[in-house]
């Protein structure tokens, strides 16, 4: 038999505000400031974010008078965005090495219309990939100095911001004289504090999803303690290295002692310092092989010799660095480079529950509900490096969380 208090609680969950999608007795719409922003903000929202109880794009749309929110499935969203009238000075707020820091723009360079993508990092990457018009826009990024205050939802990096925080930060750079932006952030923080003060059972909707516990063992010490010394790497192997008897003996198909990389990417996790270098290959790079690597032939016009690459790579590494990798072929490439002064760490050796045999790293991250890192290096190498970094950060966060529990 259900007691009266429980029955009333259930009734409260059934009654919701359609403005903020919170229970009616916890509606905060009246606290959202009305802001007369000059820069028009266009938010493209992934369909799955539409009814999320902690989605911040709705708050932005409700606050900014000069804004619009488009929500749809990706294909329909692409069609709607293709027909949308955009300013000649439109810009996309999206991170990446080819994005300009918005705070560095002069007055005549500042966009008067800003497109913002809303969703998890996996969702926003999907929107950017599948909406062609987005890739034609100038891109701008933030350089946040403070971590996100959106602690209700986990971000893949401490400096990644919610849609609300990112939009406000961009507007404060573009139009610092506009009133109310700090008030919007204050309302946002107060909403989070109010939510965190509630019992755990009051989070979200009536249906509560809890992450399944997963046994994770054998996490390397350098990942458990700190990421300051960790450099994550990935390399593409030259064509001709095949899985034959040569490989077992440490030779490639041409008789070379070790396979050689033709594309090498790396990132130092704390400082985000990156290394990206095409390397000359003795074998011809066919069109199909380039397609396999997702790289244009023009990239290899800047290729350097293998010996020059080795010198550049050793100069990049610091004395106490530990080189971490997930894909097994990288171990062979590191052996060929011949640097034995730095420790190495094979992330795939970490035992995670009962992983299906042959499970890809991408599927593993999806199974663990880990949001991917932004892809900042080119080709398949950049994507695999980003996945390796996401996995390393996840293991670090998992270790810290379990050490405190």
N, C-alpha and C positions, 0 to 999 in steps of 0.2 A: 504494500500500500504506500502511495506517495504522500509525504507530508506536505503541509500547506506551503512552507518556505521553499521547498524544492519546486513545487508547482508554480509559484510566483516567479521563481528564477527562470523557469522554462518559458513562461509567458513573456518575460522581458526580452529573452533572446529572439522570440518570434517577432517582436515589435522593433523595427529598425528605422533609423533615419536614412532616407535615400540620398542625403547630401554627403554624409561622411561614412555611411555604411556601418556605423557603430550602433550598439543598442540604444534605444531612444533615451534611456535614463543616463547615458554617458555621451550623448551628442555634444560636440564641441564646435558646431558650425557657427554659433553666435560669437565665438572668440576669434574666428579667422578674420584678420584685417583686410580691408578693401584697398588695393594698391593701384594707383594710376601709373602703370609702367609705360614707358615710351617705346621700348623694344618689344615688338610682338613676339610672343612665345607660342610656338606650335609644338604640341606634344603628341608623338606617335606612341600609342600604348599597345603592348602585346596583349592579345585577347585574354591570356590566362591571368593577367594582372587586374582585370576589370573589377572583380568582386573580392579581391584580397582585402581583408579587414585593416591591414596596415599599409595599404598603398598610399603614397604621398602625392601622386599626380593629381588626384581629385582635389586635394587641398590647394595645390598650386593653381589649378583651373578656377577654383572657387574664389581665390584671393586676387589673382591678377586680372584686372579688367580687360587688358589687351592681350588675350590669350585664347587658344582653342585646343581642344583635346579630341584626337581622332583615335577611335578604338575599333579594331576589326581583326579578322583573320589576315595573315600576312599577305596573301595574294590580293584580297580585296583592299587591304590597306595600301598596297602598292598602286593599285588603280586609282584610289581616291587621292593619294598624294601626287600622282602624276598629273591629275587634273587641277590641283590646287594652285592658285595664283601666288607666286613667290616674288619677293622683292629682288631687285638686282643686287642688293647688298645682304642677301640671306647667308646664314652660316649654320653649320651643324656642330653641336656640342658633342664631341666624340674623341676619346683619347687615342694616342698613337704618335709615332715619331714624326709623321708628316703633318701633325696638327700644331697650329701656332698657339702659344700660351696667350690666352685672351687678355691677361693683364698687361701684356707687352704691346698691345695694339695702340697706335696713335688714334687721335679723334677721327680722322678721315678714313681710317681702316676699319673702324668698328662696324659690325653688322647692325642693321636696324630691324632684322627679323631673325630669330634664333629657333632652330629645330632641335628638340630634345627627345631622346628615345627613353621610354619607360618600360622597365621589366628587370628581371634578373640579368646578370651579365651574359648568361647563355642566351636569353631572349633578345637582348639588344644586339648581340652579334648576329643572330638570325635575321633580325629586321634589317641590319646594315647590309647583310649579304643578299637578301632576297628583295629588297626595294631598290631597283637600279638607280633611281633619281638621287638617292642619298649619296651615292658615290661620286656624283658630279658636283657636290657642294663643297665650298671651302670648309675646312675643319678647324675647330678651335678646342682647346683643352684648358683645364684648370691646373693650378699648381698648389693643391691644398697643403697647408702646414699643420692642420689639426685633424685628428681622426674623426670619422663620422660619429654623430651622436645617436644614430639610428640603431641602437643596440638590440632592439626587438628582433631584427632580421640580421642574419650573419652576412658580412661582406667578405669577399675573398682576400682583401687587402685592407689594412687599417686606414689607408688614405682614400679608399673608394667611398663615394658619397651617395646618399639617397637622391632621388630625382628632385625633391624639394631643396635639399642643401646645395646641390649642383646648380640648380636654376637660380637660386638666390645669390650664390657666389658669383655667377656669371653676370647677373644684373648689377651687382654692386661694383663690378669692374666697368661695365658699360655705362651705367647711369648712377654714379655714387650719390647724386643729389636727391634721388627718389626716396620719398618717405615711406616707412612701413615695412621695409625689408627685414630689419632686425626684429620687428614685432612678429613677423611671420615665423621666423626661426624660433623665437621665444615660445610662441603658441605650440609649435611642433615639439619642442623639448618638454613643455609642460604636459602635452598629450602622452608622450612616452613615459614620463615619470608617473603619471596617473595610472597608466596601464601596468607598469611594473609593480605598483603598489597592490595590485589585485592578486587574489589567490591564483595559483597556476591554472586551476580549472576554469577560470574566467577568460583565458586568452582565446582569441579567435572565435569560431562559431560553435554551434552545438556539437559538431562532430570534431573530436580532437585527435589529431594525428601525432603519434610519438615516433621518433626515429628509432628504428630497431637497433638494439645493441649489437655491436659487431666486434668480435675478438680481433685485436690488432697486436701483433707481437714482432719483436726483433727490429724495432725502430732504431736507426743509428743514433749514437750519442750526440753527434753534432747537430742532428735534427731535433732531438729531444730538448737540448739545452738552449740553443740559440741558432739563428740563421746567419750570424755575422760573417762566418768564415765560409759559407756555402756558395759555390758557383755551380749552377745547373747548366749542362751542356747537351747538345745534340749535333750529330754530324751525318751528312749524306755520303754514302760510299761510292767510289768511282765505279762505273760500269765495268763488267769483266770479272768482278769478284763473285764467284758462284759457290753454292753449297755442295762442294764435291770433296773428294779426298784431299785436295789441296788445302781446304779450309781447316780440316782436322790437323794438318801438319803446320798450319800457320802461313800458308802461301795462297796467293790468289791465282786466277786462271792463267795469268801471264808468267807465273813463277816468282813474283815479288814476295818478299818475306812477310810483309804485312799489308793488309788493305789500307788504302789511303783515302782520306776525305776529299771531297771536291766542294763541299759547302759546310761551313762550321758556324754554329750560333751558340751563344752562351749569355747568361745573365748572372750578375752578382746580386743575391736576393735582397740584401738590406739597402744597398745604395742604388739598385736598379741599373748599374753600369753594364752596358751590353757590348758584346763582341759579335760581329757578323762579317764573314769573309768568304767569297768564292775563291776556289783554288784551282790552278791549272790541272787538267787531266790529260794523261798520255793517250787515253782512249777517246774516240770521237763521241760527242754527246748527241745522240739521235733525237729527232723531234719527239718520238714516243717516250724516250727517257726523260727529256725535259718536262714533258707533260706529266709524267709520273712524279717528278719532284715539284711540280706546280711552279716552275720557274721559267722565265723567258730567256732566250739565248743571249740577249743583250746584257744580262747580269754578268756573264762570264767574260765580257770584254774588260772588266776590272779585276779579273782573276790574277792572283800572284803565284809565284812558284811555290812548291811544297816547302822548300827550305826557308823561303821568306815568311811563309805562313807560320812555320814552327817558331821562328824568332819572334814574330809578332804575338803569337799565343803565349809564349813564355814570358814576354814582357807584360802582358795583360795580367797574368796571375801574380798574386801577392804571396809572400813567404808562407803564411799560415793557412792559405786557402785549401779547402777540401772540394774536390771536383765530384759532383753528384750527377748521375744519369739514370734513366729508367730503361732505355732500349738496349738490349744486349750487344748489338753491333758497335755501340759507342765504346765499349770496353776494348774491342779489337783495335779501333781507331786510336784510342789513347795509348795502347801498347806500341802502335806504329810510330806515334809522335815521340815516344821514348823519354817522357818526363817522369822520373821516378822520385822527384823531390816533394811532390804533393800527394796527399792521401786521396783515395777515390772511394766512392760510395755508390753501391748499386741499389737504387730505390726499389727495384722489382723484387729484391730479396725479402722485403717486409711481408710478413704473413698476415693476410687479411681474411679471417674467417675461412669459409670454404669457397674460394674463388673458382668459378668455372674454368675448366682447362682451356687455354688459348684465349682468355678474355683480353680484349684490347684495353689500353689505358683509358681511352675515351669512354668505353662502356663501364669501366671500373669507377670512373669519376661520376658518371650518371647514377650508378648503383649506390654510391656513397652520398649522393646529393651534393656534390662539390661543384660550386660555380667556377667555370673556367676563367683563366686569366685572359686579358686582352692580347690578341696576337699582334706583336709589334715587329717581328722579323718576317722576312719574305718566305713564301712557299710552304711546302709541307714541313720543312724544317722548323719554320716559325711556329706553326700550329703544334707540332710535337713538343717543341721547347715550352710553349705556353702550358700544355697539359702536364708536362713534367714539373714545372714550377708550381702549378696548382696542387699537384699531389704532394710535393714537398711542404708547401704551406699548410695543407690539410694535416699532414702528419705532425707538424710542429704544434698546430692548434689542438689536435687531439691529445698530444702528450701533455701540454700545459693544462688542459681542462681536467685530465685524469689525475694529474699530480696534485691538483687542488681539491679534488673530491675525496 
